[in-house]
């Protein structure tokens, strides 16, 4: 056997060993959670009402309520009290944080895409869904999607729609790391509108003091589901998350949380409840 072949064969063996080791390590996450008595959750605090801080600084919101439910399930499954450590993330770093092991689970208004499924293990059924729209001042002359062609819009870094919509509508996108920065740029007039998630836009417009002069300009399109995720190979924790998501839809928990947080009932949540309560 030539030296080149021996080196190539060794590289393959090493690669396989590392892959197996990585999977085993990910599968041991549940043991680590039990050992430390805590699950670490990457979650949003800039996306009211799904994740934000109340006046005292406490992290709250619809997704935080679902993480609390996960905490209860883990306490029962592991036979000891489990706490939650919450790590705030933004669209630009949420997937990387989970990949790097900075958290055990990711629930952060993340759209489920094939590209993200290659990086992390996304739970099914999906727990929520939203689509894309444009929020702008009421006086802005936008009546149909083609009206934004060639215009400058604000958006968030890491949003799945950025590249596609930039190409499709020949947009000039100003992408910001955080939602707050993107919204401030909109109010400062640096863009004619915000290319954004319809659920986020609707929640912002409830604040009449800040957003009273703004409105959703276009009908929602490209509605896609949101994914709760763990690391690849983390099958035990994945099973607990899957059972939880099924139960949320079956019992109508997310239906009730939409009411709690003043969210207009969505077809996705209603349809998923009807689907799973019949099983």
C-alpha positions in Angstrom: 0.0 0.0 0.0 1.4 3.4 -0.9 1.9 6.1 1.6 -0.8 8.2 -0.1 -3.3 5.4 0.2 -2.4 4.8 3.9 -2.8 8.5 4.6 -6.2 8.6 2.8 -7.4 5.6 4.6 -6.3 7.0 7.9 -8.1 10.2 7.2 -11.3 8.3 6.4 -11.0 6.3 9.7 -10.3 9.5 11.6 -13.3 11.2 10.1 -15.6 8.4 10.9 -14.3 8.2 14.5 -14.8 11.9 15.0 -18.3 11.7 13.5 -19.2 8.8 15.9 -17.7 10.6 18.8 -19.6 13.8 18.0 -22.9 11.8 17.9 -22.2 10.1 21.1 -21.3 13.4 22.8 -24.6 14.9 21.5 -26.5 11.9 22.7 -25.1 12.4 26.2 -26.7 15.9 26.5 -29.6 14.5 28.6 -27.1 13.0 31.0 -25.4 16.4 31.3 -28.7 18.1 31.9 -29.5 15.6 34.7 -26.0 16.0 36.2 -26.1 19.8 36.4 -29.8 20.0 37.1 -30.3 22.5 34.4 -31.2 22.8 30.7 -29.6 25.6 28.7 -32.0 27.2 26.2 -31.1 29.6 23.4 -34.1 32.0 23.1 -35.2 35.4 21.9 -35.7 38.5 24.0 -36.1 41.0 21.1 -39.3 39.5 19.6 -42.4 40.5 21.5 -44.6 38.7 22.4 -42.7 35.5 21.7 -39.6 36.6 23.7 -38.9 39.8 25.5 -38.1 41.3 28.9 -40.6 42.7 31.3 -39.9 46.0 33.2 -38.0 44.0 35.9 -35.8 42.4 33.2 -37.3 39.0 33.5 -37.4 37.1 30.2 -41.0 36.3 29.2 -43.2 35.5 26.2 -44.9 32.7 24.3 -41.7 30.8 23.6 -40.5 31.2 27.2 -43.8 29.6 28.4 -43.1 26.6 26.1 -39.6 26.3 27.5 -41.1 26.3 31.0 -43.2 23.4 29.9 -40.1 21.6 28.7 -38.6 22.2 32.1 -41.6 20.5 33.8 -41.3 17.5 31.4 -37.6 17.1 32.0 -38.1 17.3 35.8 -40.6 14.4 35.5 -38.5 12.4 33.0 -35.2 12.7 35.0 -36.7 12.4 38.5 -35.1 15.5 39.9 -35.8 19.3 39.7 -34.5 20.8 36.5 -33.9 24.6 36.1 -33.6 26.6 33.0 -30.7 28.8 32.0 -31.8 31.2 29.2 -29.2 32.5 26.7 -30.5 35.4 24.6 -29.8 35.0 20.9 -30.5 36.9 17.7 -31.2 35.7 14.2 -27.5 36.0 13.2 -26.1 33.7 15.9 -28.9 31.4 17.1 -28.0 28.3 14.9 -24.3 28.7 15.6 -24.8 28.8 19.3 -26.6 25.5 19.2 -24.0 24.0 16.9 -21.2 25.1 19.2 -22.9 23.6 22.2 -23.5 26.9 24.0 -27.1 25.6 24.6 -28.9 22.3 24.8 -32.0 23.5 22.9 -32.9 26.3 20.5 -36.4 27.9 20.5 -36.0 31.3 18.9 -38.6 32.1 16.2 -36.5 30.1 13.8 -37.9 29.2 10.4 -37.5 25.6 9.5 -35.4 25.3 6.3 -33.5 22.5 4.6 -30.2 24.4 5.1 -30.8 24.6 8.8 -31.8 20.9 9.0 -28.4 20.0 7.7 -26.8 21.9 10.6 -29.1 21.1 13.6 -31.9 18.6 14.4 -35.2 20.3 14.0 -38.2 18.8 15.9 -41.4 17.8 14.2 -44.2 18.7 14.3 -43.3 22.4 14.0 -44.8 24.5 16.7 -45.6 27.7 14.9 -45.4 29.4 11.5 -45.3 32.9 10.0 -44.8 34.6 6.6 -43.1 37.6 5.1 -44.5 41.1 4.7 -43.5 44.8 4.6 -44.1 47.3 7.4 -43.8 51.0 6.5 -45.3 54.4 7.2 -49.0 54.6 6.2 -48.0 57.4 3.7 -45.5 55.1 1.9 -46.8 54.3 -1.6 -46.7 50.5 -1.4 -49.8 48.7 -2.5 -48.5 45.5 -4.2 -45.3 43.4 -3.9 -43.8 44.8 -7.1 -43.9 48.3 -5.7 -40.8 47.5 -3.5 -38.7 46.6 -6.6 -35.4 48.4 -6.5 -36.1 50.0 -3.1 -34.1 50.1 0.1 -35.6 48.0 2.9 -34.4 47.3 6.4 -34.1 43.7 7.6 -32.4 41.5 10.1 -29.1 39.6 9.5 -29.7 35.8 9.3 -33.3 36.1 8.0 -33.9 33.3 5.6 -35.7 35.5 3.0 -32.8 38.1 2.6 -31.0 36.5 -0.4 -34.1 35.3 -2.2 -36.0 38.6 -1.9 -32.9 40.7 -2.7 -32.7 38.8 -6.0 -36.4 38.5 -6.7 -37.2 42.2 -6.2 -33.8 43.7 -6.9 -33.7 45.1 -3.4 -31.1 47.2 -1.6 -31.2 45.6 1.9 -29.8 47.2 5.0 -29.3 44.1 7.3 -28.8 44.7 11.0 -27.6 42.3 13.7 -30.6 43.0 16.0 -34.3 43.7 15.4 -34.1 46.9 17.5 -31.4 48.3 15.2 -33.4 47.5 12.1 -36.5 49.1 13.5 -34.5 52.2 14.6 -33.2 52.5 11.0 -36.7 52.4 9.7 -37.9 55.1 12.1 -34.8 57.2 11.1 -35.8 57.0 7.4 -32.8 55.0 6.3 -35.2 52.6 4.4 -38.7 53.0 3.0 -39.9 49.9 4.9 -39.0 46.8 6.9 -38.9 43.4 5.2 -40.1 41.4 8.2 -42.0 38.5 9.7 -45.8 39.1 9.8 -46.1 38.0 13.4 -43.4 40.5 14.5 -45.0 43.3 12.5 -48.4 42.6 13.9 -47.1 42.7 17.5 -45.2 45.9 16.9 -48.3 47.7 15.6 -50.0 47.2 18.9 -47.7 49.8 20.4 -49.5 52.9 19.0 -47.2 55.3 20.7 -44.2 54.2 18.6 -45.8 52.6 15.6 -49.0 54.6 15.2 -48.0 56.0 11.9 -47.0 52.6 10.4 -49.0 49.7 9.0 -48.5 46.3 7.3 -48.4 47.2 3.6 -48.6 43.9 1.8 -50.3 40.5 2.1 -48.3 37.8 3.7 -46.5 35.4 1.4 -44.0 32.5 1.8 -45.5 31.3 5.1 -43.1 28.8 6.7 -43.1 26.8 10.0 -40.8 27.5 12.9 -38.6 24.8 14.4 -37.5 23.9 17.9 -34.1 22.2 17.7 -31.3 20.3 19.4 -28.0 19.0 18.2 -27.7 16.2 15.7 -27.4 12.8 17.4 -29.1 14.0 20.6 -31.9 11.5 20.2 -33.1 11.2 23.8 -33.6 14.9 24.2 -35.0 15.1 20.7 -37.7 12.5 21.7 -38.8 14.5 24.7 -39.0 17.6 22.5 -41.0 15.8 19.9 -43.5 14.4 22.4 -43.9 17.9 23.9 -44.6 19.5 20.5 -47.2 16.8 19.7 -48.8 17.4 23.1 -48.9 21.2 22.7 -50.9 20.8 19.5 -53.1 18.0 20.9 -54.1 19.8 24.0 -54.4 23.3 22.4 -51.7 24.7 24.6 -50.4 27.0 21.9 -54.0 28.1 21.1 -54.3 29.2 24.7 -50.9 30.9 24.6 -51.9 33.0 21.6 -54.9 34.2 23.6 -52.7 34.9 26.6 -50.2 37.0 24.7 -52.8 38.9 22.6 -51.8 37.3 19.3 -54.4 37.1 16.5 -55.2 33.4 16.1 -53.2 31.8 13.3 -54.5 29.2 10.8 -51.4 27.1 11.4 -52.0 26.8 15.1 -55.7 26.1 14.6 -55.1 23.5 11.9 -52.4 21.7 13.9 -54.7 21.6 16.9 -57.5 20.1 14.8 -55.1 17.6 13.3 -53.6 16.3 16.6 -56.6 16.4 18.9 -58.2 13.8 16.6 -55.4 11.4 17.0 
